[in-house]
Amino acid sequence: MKIELDYVKVGDYYLPDLTIEPPPDRSLGKYGLLRLRYLKEHRPIVWAKLVMDGKLYAHLLETEDAANDLLERMMPGMAKEAGATEELKAREPMSWVGLMNCCKAQVEEIIFTELIYC
């Protein structure tokens, strides 16, 4: 395998003309940052390949979007099954908050298993 690089003269030295991936249009959220941390710590070869191909931030943003979409789609069904209704919210707000937190934790566990730590 032969790698060809372009060089730029800077002063008396020739340096490789390397470019980096432009910054993303938006910042990473919770799930994108968790995926980045996982890749760096547990899948360094995959992380390095994504960096070298210039696809890291696109991958992280895609993971972020997929996780948020999954959270939005699953939360209403989980809340309904748990019995977290508007009536309960008005009658016993702390019970409702507890049920919603439990539902969110369950959905996030699915997100972590299927999207973040795979």
Buried (B, 14 or more C-beta within 10 A) or exposed (E): EEEEEEEEEEEEEEEEEEEEBEEEEEEBBEBBBBBBEBBEEEBEEBBEEBBEEEEBBEBBBBBBEBBBEBBEEBBEEBBEEBEBEEEBBEEEEEEBEEBBEBBBEBBBEBBBEEBBEE
